Amino acid sequence: MSNDEGPMTIDQPLYVSTTFPIEVAQYLAQQFAARAGEAGRLGQLPVENVQPLKHSGSPGLSVPQKYGGQGLPMKDCLAAQPELAQGNASTAMVAGMPLKIYYR
């Protein structure tokens, strides 16, 4: 994944628009898979995944824009979940928790 300034890094905001949730999830999954290790075998959430997940805007995918979220339709939010799970299932489960809150 890249932006106009070159390759995307985890330090850059990943959601500059609401049109790439699957691509962002795939990018994050690569990062998560690289450090899955023992936490993945134990089914635990790697603490190192929390900040990139938060930074990506993923927890706010389904949150209405008027409340600071992305306001995406549920089908788009759900489409990103299996991509995240490819990197780390526990992280994908945590990322999916806010989706139910704003389900319409």
N, C-alpha and C positions, 0 to 999 in steps of 0.2 A: 504494500500500500504506500502511496506517496502523495505528496501535496505539491503545490507550485514551487516550493523551496527545496525540493529533493525528497529523499526517503523519509518516511514518517518515523519518528522515534517516540518512545513512551513518554517523553517529557513534553511533547506537544499535545494540545487539545485534539482529540481524535474526532469529535463530532463538530465539524464546521458546518454541516448540514444534516438533514434527517434522511438523506438518500442512500447512505452506505452502512446500515446496521449490520448486514451480513459480512461485508468486507472488514469492518472494524472487529467483529467477533472472530473472524478468521485470523486477523493479525494478533489479537489478544491470545487466541488459542495457541499460536506458535510460541508466544512468550511463556504462557502457563505450562505448556508441555515441556519446555526446556528446563523447568525447575520443579516438575511434578514429584519426582523422587519418592521419598519415604511417605510424605503426606498423601500422595496418590494411592499408594499401596494400603494405607490405613484408612482411606476414605475421609481424610481431614482437609480442611480448608487451609491451604498454604497462606500464611500471613502476608507473604510477599505479593500475593495476587490482589490484595484488597485495594491498595492505592492505584494501581493501573486500572482496575475495574471502575473505581470511583472516578478517576480522571477521564475515562473514556465516555462518560455520560450514560453508560449502560443501565445503571439502576433507575434512571429517569426516562427510559424509552417510552413507557406508557403514561407517564405523568403528563397531564394537560400542560400546554405551554403557559397558560396563565398562572400556573404554580411553579414554573421554572423548569419543566421537563421538556422532552422532545415531542410529546403529543402524537406518537405514531399509532397507527391502528394495531390492534392486538395481533393480527396475522403477521405483520412485519416484526413485531417484538418476538413472537414465538419462533419465527424463522431463524433468528439469530441464536437461539438457545442451543440447538444441536451443534452448531459451529463452536460455541464456547466449550461445550462438553467434550469436544474432541481434544481439547487441551487439558482440561481438568473438570471432572464431573462435579466435584464439590463446589468449585467456584461457580460453575454454571447454575447449580441449584440455588446458591446464594444470590446470584444475579437475577434469577427468576422470581425471587420472593416478592419484590415490589410490584411485579406485573399484575398480580391478583388484586392489589389494593385499588387500582384505577380501572379495573375491568368494567366495560360498559355493556 
